[in-house]
């Protein structure tokens, strides 16, 4: 019994270290690439000088979050190895069609979880303890996308720890959802409106959250709590009433 426990803990630690390397490498690769592309190649004339001190703080917080995310991911792997989860590897178990259904369901559940969690974190009694780290840089940059206070990082990751015990899901849609979450978060934190004004008159601009939608959240705090979709913001009155027509201009950054 003790030997089995030792082997489980040993593998958990090894998985933790390996996953930390993957997560932190992904962070620097995606955020760094996005930063280079949008701040120095495509839109350099339109961007204000970057506050490197604030970016460094986002990096430090993201490094701490990577440790927490990696630990939670290692718990998921360990749970799967022990047969405790509803993760599966054979597509034939539920059929090919279920891959798409479970992927969409996962995004919908995560979006709902994130909205209510995020809105709760903005309560005055919780904000400084749970969510201030994400907003301390003011105007977001790609590096802000995974800069969270440690407890918030764990609560966010807790969704994936729980969902694998509830929803039967193949590892392909699970990994795809994690990639989508990462890329989506980075683009939502560009710090400027990526799309032309006409984009917000079609169904994509009305239903999905982008950089403009989330930049308004970072500027106004009491609006736009969603992750992927505008559904909950519209339903519960936290959507900016002037969102479709609002034009964002850079604001002066404070040191």
ABEGO torsion letter per residue (X at the ends): XAAAAAAAAAAAAAAAAAAAAAAAAAAAAAAAAAAAAAAAAAAAAABBBBBAAAAAAAAAAAAAAAAAAAAAAAAAAAAAAAGABABBABAAAAEAAAAAAAAAAAAAAAAAAAAAAAAAAABAAAAAAAAAAAAAAEBBBAAAAABBBAAAAAAAAAAAAAAAAABBBBAAAAAAAAAAAAAAAAAAAAGBBABBAAAAABAAAAABBBAAAAAAAAAAGABGABAABAAAAAAAGABBAAAAABBBBBBBBBX
